[in-house]
Every structure is written in C-alpha cells, then in structure tokens.
Amino acid sequence: MKFNTKTIHAGVHPDPATGAIMTPIYQTSTYAQPGLGEHKGYEYSRTHNPTRTQLQNNLAALENASHGLCFASGMAAIDAVIRLLSPGDEVIATNDLYGGSYRIFTKIFASCGIKFHFVDMSNHANIKAHINDKTKLLWVETPTNPLLKIIDIEAVATIAKASNALLCVDNTFASPYLQRPIDLGADIVMHSVTKYINGHSDVVMGALVFNSKDLLKRLSFIQNSCGAVPGPQDCFLVLRGIKTLHLRMQRHCENGKKIAHYLKTHPKVSNVYWPGFDSHPGHDIASKQMDDFGGMLSFSIKGDKLEDAQAFISKTKLFTLAESLGGVESLCGHPASMTHAAIPKEEREKAGLKDSLIRLSVGVEDVDDLIDDLKQAIG
Ligand SMILES: *Cc1c(COP(=O)(O)O)cnc(C)c1O
C-alpha cells in the first residue's frame, strides 16, 4: 500500500459490531470479562483501548514499522524512551534540540544519573568523540528546530549499530510523509503527534514506533506502568487528522517553498534557513532522506536586533504568534523567548540561535495572502 492510501486505510477497519466506517470512540475504562481469566484482548484502558490500538497500528504503518505506542504528549513519549536506560548510561543528542527535550534530559534525567552529551551531529566526528561503552542511546532530531539543520540518519544509524547503541529519531518536523527513519536504520521513531500528524492544533499527543519485539515488550511495560496514555477521544481526533496528512503536507511544502524564496530576495532579510535551498549545508542529505522540504523555516532580519523581531511579530495578521507548529494555520514564533527559552542564552548562541531569529510554521492557506502578510509585517 502506498503512503497516500495508508493514511486512510492502514491499521483501521470498520467496527465489527456495527459496520461503522470510522473507528468508534471507545469511551470506556474497563471491559466485561465473560469468565475468570477470559477477555477479548481488552481488560483496562490504561493498558489497551480499541480506539488507541487502531491509531497505534496506523502510525506504525505510516512509518513502515511493526509496532506503535501512543502517549499523552510528545514529552511523555520521550520520557518512556529514556526510562529504557539505567544510571551510568550515556546519551549523545543533537545540540540544536527542541527546548522541552533539552529540559527533560538536563533537568529530570541528568539527576537520575544519566549523562547527556549535546553535539552538532551534522559533523560525525563530534558523535564519535563522545562514544564509549556506556553510550546506550543516540538521539537525533532532523530537520532541527529552529535552524533546520540536517543530520544524516543513515550515517548516524551506522555509528549507533557499530557501538550497540539505540538510535531514536524525533521525526516531528518532517512527519512520516517526508521522512521514514526506520527505513534508514533508526531503532525508534518518536513523534509529537500534536504537530503535523494531528495537524489541526486541537490535541496534545506523542507516539513511538519501532520494529523490535523486545522494545515492544519493554516500552509497553513502561507505557502501562507509568500510565501516560492518551484518551480515546483524542485518538479519534488524531485518526481523523491523519486521513488528510498527505494532502496537508503537500500544501505545507508548496507554500513553504514559495515563502522561502520570497524571503530570500527580501532586502531586509539576512538569512533564511530552509533545507530546500541548494546553498543550505544539509541540502544534499535532505534531498536523499526526505521526499520534500517541509513547511518549517526560520529567518533573521538584517541587523540582528531583537526590536526588529518584536516589530515583525506585532504586525503579522495571518501568522499568529504562538508556540507549536504543524497545524493548518500559519504560526510564527520567537525561539529565543519561547520554545528555546529553557536553553541558557550561552548554549543557544553556541548553537547559532540568535535573539533576532523568527520561526515560521507555514500553514495551508492561500500562499499569496501569506506573502502579503509577511510583506506588510517586515515593511
Ligand atoms: C512539540 C515537540 C515535542 C514535544 O511534544 P509535545 O506533544 O508538546 O509534548 C518534541 N519534539 C519536537 C521536535 C517538538 O516540536
């Protein structure tokens, strides 16, 4: 089955009781058991819920993986992965990382005795420099947030395999429409389903997908023991959102491309970060591992003044100032004061993240209206 068919059909089936085409919302915490030790695969909804099962199967299929698990948020999914580790273990992670991932690593798990190294993974020597026999996990985000750096998933997977470490890829920015890390050798793919996968800015959810039966056993145990599961209503909404993932992504990519080119020629714009440009340092790898370049881009205004970023943000009308990304509506953000505020200024600047940087999540509106809005806001 091709991707555009999977979004609609994979992992879901008409309801056996009624024939309902759409997966019902099984709003129940528990299930009648016909006799002692007998059940129909469902005992309690923290462990399993039929609406969640269909969503998990659908997500696994989209990523060409065997198993999927959904969590109450992207952060809960990340939490479950790190719980696979033990005190003394080490993790090597992308330095240009989602702020919440940096926060859970450094503020929650570092005090449990897990050591994190943050490196620029576009240079493989930086990864190899930190690998030792305690390295149990490599954590990759690509494209990165907000500088849209590209990391070669296949190359990092080779390094991970050679050192018996797991590779987890946060695929939130690309979505499975653009990039399928399992095919490139990753062990686990993590998603903030909140973003492109759901796509309508009305649910917070996370997911993990993977092939290994051993990971299924261990991660299901963590999911059930720690209990950060999504409710059936949210699973239904995400299943509905996914049915148009391919259509939305196609338009996000088209609009993103036109806006990147518009900004590039704007006399007041100094840098545009978008992997579709030939001049982008990760362009060749992006062309190899992604099917298109997505609807996320960042830019800075000439002079690199915080006031200019503030003025832009106060003038936009269609681009709404908000956290998050990947919804049908266009959003703009100021990483230094919003998504990346948890990262100390010193660390931010080391990663090249200036105070003047503006991030756009380009929606699926008419691109001419979006460009008009940018034009009047940049001035
Ligand atoms: C939003 C986001 C997360 C966290 O997901 P939540 O659903 O907000 O908990 C993790 N990684 C990336 C890249 C994100 O954009």
The ligand as a Gaussian input file, in Angstrom:
#p B3LYP/6-31G(d) Opt

LIG

0 1
 C        6.465000      19.772000      20.346000
 C        7.670000      18.939000      20.212000
 C        7.992000      17.965000      21.171000
 C        7.168000      17.746000      22.422000
 O        5.882000      17.292000      22.137000
 P        4.563000      17.655000      22.986000
 O        3.487000      16.990000      22.228000
 O        4.460000      19.158000      23.009000
 O        4.762000      17.113000      24.357000
 C        9.128000      17.200000      20.949000
 N        9.917000      17.392000      19.854000
 C        9.635000      18.322000      18.932000
 C       10.534000      18.484000      17.752000
 C        8.508000      19.128000      19.073000
 O        8.254000      20.071000      18.154000

